[in-house]
Each structure stands twice: as structure tokens, then as C-alpha cells.
């Protein structure tokens, strides 16, 4: 994520995440420096979307606003044509999920860095270190994204183990738990979506 987008989002965080928690400013700055642009097809589209559209989408996610801004839908569709040679449609579950997971994971990483000084490297390490049984519920939710007609729910997911591995003491608010679940669900969604897109590309003539 570009510094310009991060700084613009930071200016709007009063509404989105409330006052900053009592985190050492140096730790917060170090965590913000660890933020990374998403990878894969979703990352390509994320980076190709105009900065002001990315900013609006991220701020809306931080504020908990439902739905996808119309400007992002249009810009993501154009960017998808450049990245994969086709537009992004809601019915194209792998492509649409690669994009939504890129934005949602980036927003959650920003929140956790800004509010708690938890860098994205710690979050990624926590995911890699987790045993299969701890990741399994997140993958099940991710798989629901690719099954038309199913209702996706994250309310039963426990992100506490990931939080502890990342160094976050989750005597936390429901908002914090929500952003933790958002980060790790969308890590799982991104992995599934990118694997499906790679399989599609291999099958292409």
C-alpha cells in the first residue's frame, strides 16, 4: 500500500477507528512501515486502481460501511482487464474474491498496525505458524465464498490464537476481534482465490 494512501487514510481515522490506543509512537510507525501491497491477481488489481478509489474503499472498510463503492466496482473491472484480460464480475467468484480479499486484508492490517503497533510481518508469521486445525475454520469460511447460495458467517471463528502468536493481547473490543477475523479470513480467501485463478490459467489454451 502506498504511503500516500496510508497517510490519507490516517487523516480520516477519527471516524473509522476512533482515538489511537496507547501504543508507543515508534512501534506504530514501525508497524505502518511493514504494510505491504497485496500480491497475486488481487494485488495487481489493487495496485492498478486509482489511489483515490483505493483510499475510499479502505476508509469505508475501516468505518464498517457495507457494500462496495460504485467507483471501486468500475475501477476494479477496468484494472482486471489489464491484469488478467477480463473484467471483474460478481459471478466470477475467484476473481471477485481475489480483489475483495486484497482490500479487506489491507484495511485490517492498517487498523492493527495503527491501533496496536502490530506489524504485518507478525500477522503473516502467526498465520504460517498456526497448525492446520487452527486454520481450518478460516478456510471453511473462505470456501463458502465460492459456493453460490451459501450464507457466509464468521461469528464462530476464534482469532485469539493468531492474536497471541502475533503478540497482541486480545483483552479486546469486538471491533478489534472483527478486524483480526477480517485479516485472517481474507488471508484464507486470498489463498483460495489465487489458487483457483492459477488453475484457470493453467487450463487456458
Phi and psi in degrees as a GROMACS rama.xvg file:
@    title "Ramachandran Plot"
@    xaxis  label "Phi"
@    yaxis  label "Psi"
@TYPE xy
-70.6913  153.731  UNK-2
-61.4198  -34.9282  UNK-3
-61.0049  -43.0684  UNK-4
-65.9849  -42.1087  UNK-5
-61.8092  -45.6376  UNK-6
-66.1155  -40.3016  UNK-7
-63.9834  -41.5777  UNK-8
-64.2162  -39.2611  UNK-9
-60.8288  -35.1552  UNK-10
-65.3478  -21.9564  UNK-11
-105.6  8.51081  UNK-12
-75.7721  -10.5128  UNK-13
-56.5107  -45.3943  UNK-14
-74.5617  -40.6807  UNK-15
-72.975  -47.4325  UNK-16
-128.007  1.57502  UNK-17
77.7461  -172.343  UNK-18
-61.5747  145.374  UNK-19
-64.3658  142.668  UNK-20
-73.6067  172.514  UNK-21
-77.7795  71.5461  UNK-22
-107.484  140.222  UNK-23
-56.5719  127.466  UNK-24
-56.2561  -35.0397  UNK-25
-67.0671  -37.9041  UNK-26
-66.4609  -39.9689  UNK-27
-63.0199  -45.4409  UNK-28
-64.1936  -40.0134  UNK-29
-63.4734  -40.1174  UNK-30
-66.9549  -40.7813  UNK-31
-63.8514  -34.05  UNK-32
-68.056  -21.7371  UNK-33
-79.8625  -11.68  UNK-34
-60.0679  136.163  UNK-35
-122.672  146.433  UNK-36
-67.4739  145.215  UNK-37
-62.3993  156.002  UNK-38
-104.939  179.039  UNK-39
73.4007  -162.616  UNK-40
-63.7073  -44.6848  UNK-41
-59.0558  -38.7016  UNK-42
-67.6966  -37.6525  UNK-43
-60.5967  -46.4495  UNK-44
-67.6263  -42.8744  UNK-45
-53.2589  -48.4689  UNK-46
-71.5267  -26.9007  UNK-47
-82.4419  -17.542  UNK-48
-71.1687  137.362  UNK-49
-54.4902  146.138  UNK-50
-58.139  -38.7415  UNK-51
-68.8962  -31.8299  UNK-52
-71.8885  -40.9584  UNK-53
-58.9315  -44.7947  UNK-54
-61.0177  -45.9743  UNK-55
-60.0116  -43.8201  UNK-56
-64.1144  -43.4562  UNK-57
-67.2916  -43.3996  UNK-58
-64.3142  -38.9766  UNK-59
-61.7264  -40.4792  UNK-60
-65.9232  -41.6182  UNK-61
-63.1895  -33.4756  UNK-62
-84.2511  -3.88716  UNK-63
74.6175  23.7301  UNK-64
-78.4064  133.794  UNK-65
-77.1349  161.408  UNK-66
82.0754  171.049  UNK-67
-109.641  127.317  UNK-68
-56.8879  141.382  UNK-69
-58.6664  -36.7157  UNK-70
-63.0359  -36.2568  UNK-71
-70.8585  -41.3376  UNK-72
-56.9487  -45.0575  UNK-73
-67.9541  -47.3712  UNK-74
-66.5968  -38.0108  UNK-75
-67.0236  -36.5494  UNK-76
-64.1201  -43.9617  UNK-77
-64.2363  -42.3302  UNK-78
-65.6317  -36.722  UNK-79
-62.209  -36.2662  UNK-80
-62.7449  -36.5526  UNK-81
-74.4367  -36.1858  UNK-82
-82.2765  -38.422  UNK-83
-130.315  1.66186  UNK-84
81.4515  13.6736  UNK-85
-151.224  155.931  UNK-86
-77.8358  158.385  UNK-87
-89.3445  121.918  UNK-88
-118.748  145.65  UNK-89
-53.9205  -31.2347  UNK-90
-77.9878  -11.6823  UNK-91
-88.8114  81.928  UNK-92
-61.2917  -40.8864  UNK-93
-65.2042  -46.9769  UNK-94
-68.1956  -46.0357  UNK-95
-62.0522  -39.8876  UNK-96
-70.1015  -32.2404  UNK-97
-63.2567  -35.5397  UNK-98
-75.7461  -51.0101  UNK-99
-62.0781  -38.6345  UNK-100
-67.1393  -33.6424  UNK-101
-62.2575  -44.5048  UNK-102
-71.426  -44.4751  UNK-103
-67.9271  -39.1119  UNK-104
-65.9311  -39.9485  UNK-105
-64.9276  -41.8888  UNK-106
-64.2025  -43.7096  UNK-107
-65.0343  -41.0982  UNK-108
-62.0704  -39.645  UNK-109
-63.7618  -45.8028  UNK-110
-58.0982  -49.173  UNK-111
-66.7495  -34.3129  UNK-112
-69.1257  -45.1875  UNK-113
-70.6502  -43.1023  UNK-114
-82.2224  -31.0481  UNK-115
-127.792  -2.67734  UNK-116
67.4941  25.4822  UNK-117
-94.646  114.834  UNK-118
-78.5058  159.375  UNK-119
-65.3923  -28.8432  UNK-120
-62.1846  -38.7092  UNK-121
-65.9744  -38.5008  UNK-122
-66.3008  -43.2964  UNK-123
-64.761  -39.9018  UNK-124
-64.54  -40.1272  UNK-125
-61.2809  -41.0171  UNK-126
-66.7706  -45.5743  UNK-127
-63.5834  -35.4298  UNK-128
-80.8721  -14.4763  UNK-129
-71.1308  139.85  UNK-130
-69.1997  161.937  UNK-131
-56.8162  -38.4957  UNK-132
-68.2248  -25.8705  UNK-133
-76.868  -33.3812  UNK-134
-79.4383  -25.0588  UNK-135
-53.8964  -44.0324  UNK-136
-63.0348  -31.7078  UNK-137
-71.4786  -38.8561  UNK-138
-66.2906  -34.5493  UNK-139
-64.6299  -42.3203  UNK-140
-63.9898  -42.2296  UNK-141
-59.389  -43.216  UNK-142
-62.9242  -28.6763  UNK-143
-63.8058  -25.89  UNK-144
-64.1989  -24.2936  UNK-145
-102.719  12.2008  UNK-146
-117.955  98.2754  UNK-147
-55.2362  135.917  UNK-148
94.9533  -17.9547  UNK-149
-80.5308  148.862  UNK-150
-93.4438  125.618  UNK-151
-92.9457  129.276  UNK-152
-138.454  137.148  UNK-153
-111.423  9.64102  UNK-154
-66.7027  -23.7924  UNK-155
-90.4103  -1.66599  UNK-156
-79.7715  137.676  UNK-157
-111.019  112.48  UNK-158
-96.3511  8.03177  UNK-159
-60.1468  -40.244  UNK-160
-63.3617  -41.656  UNK-161
-65.0781  -40.0979  UNK-162
-60.4574  -45.5809  UNK-163
-64.5107  -39.9366  UNK-164
-63.6283  -31.5117  UNK-165
-83.9519  -5.55369  UNK-166
89.403  19.4709  UNK-167
-104.98  123.57  UNK-168
-82.1564  105.301  UNK-169
-93.3779  64.8767  UNK-170
-90.9529  61.1052  UNK-171
-107.775  168.28  UNK-172
-79.4066  165.462  UNK-173
-63.7583  -29.5283  UNK-174
-63.5608  -46.4988  UNK-175
-62.0835  -44.7884  UNK-176
-60.4835  -38.1605  UNK-177
-62.6879  -42.0588  UNK-178
-70.843  -33.5334  UNK-179
-63.1484  -46.8736  UNK-180
-62.3362  -40.2627  UNK-181
-58.5058  -44.2041  UNK-182
-63.0503  -50.5468  UNK-183
-78.676  -33.1067  UNK-184
-60.2829  -44.7141  UNK-185
-76.8363  -18.387  UNK-186
-64.8718  -45.975  UNK-187
-66.1261  -43.1304  UNK-188
-60.3195  -44.3474  UNK-189
-60.7227  -45.0062  UNK-190
-59.8443  -45.8162  UNK-191
-65.0034  -45.2836  UNK-192
-64.221  -44.9469  UNK-193
-65.7106  -35.7843  UNK-194
-65.3276  -41.1098  UNK-195
-65.222  -41.6705  UNK-196
-65.7515  -39.1186  UNK-197
-64.4618  -39.4261  UNK-198
-64.7616  -40.4964  UNK-199
-60.4957  -43.0837  UNK-200
-65.171  -38.5058  UNK-201
-64.9691  -32.1988  UNK-202
-79.7369  -16.9711  UNK-203
-68.0137  142.28  UNK-204
